[in-house]
Amino acid sequence: MRDFRKMQVWQKAHNLTLLVYRITKKHPPEEIYGLTSQTRRAAASIPANIAEGCGRERVADFRRFLGMTMGSASELEYHFLLAHDLGFLHDSDYRGAQRDVIEVKRMLASLIVKLKADR
């Protein structure tokens, strides 16, 4: 069992989730059950899946959760693009959010490769 709080990728993902909650407050109220909710769920599932995977005994299970995490990160990346194209995210917020989610995806990819090599 690993302590997810000590993992740099979890810390980055947690901070990304906090950012998502801040920037989605600016979305139109009619999106609260649409794009806002979906964006927040995708963001929160990233650190949540890392944490859940850390609680698994087998490395293979942890890798599987990291794969799901990568999917959520890609979904979040699209939600940022959609929100920007709809005018819900200003350019500076969009660029920062995209940069952060791409950094998390790179960290996840590196961790997945490392875990595969450690088999």
Sequence and secondary structure as in RCSB ss.txt:
>XXXX:A:sequence
MRDFRKMQVWQKAHNLTLLVYRITKKHPPEEIYGLTSQTRRAAASIPANIAEGCGRERVADFRRFLGMTMGSASE
LEYHFLLAHDLGFLHDSDYRGAQRDVIEVKRMLASLIVKLKADR
>XXXX:A:secstr
   GGG HHHHHHHHHHHHHHHHHTTS GGGTTTHHHHHHHHHHHHHHHHHHHHT SSHHHHHHHHHHHHHHHHH
HHHHHHHHHHTTSS HHHHHHHHHHHHHHHHHHHHHHHHHHHT 
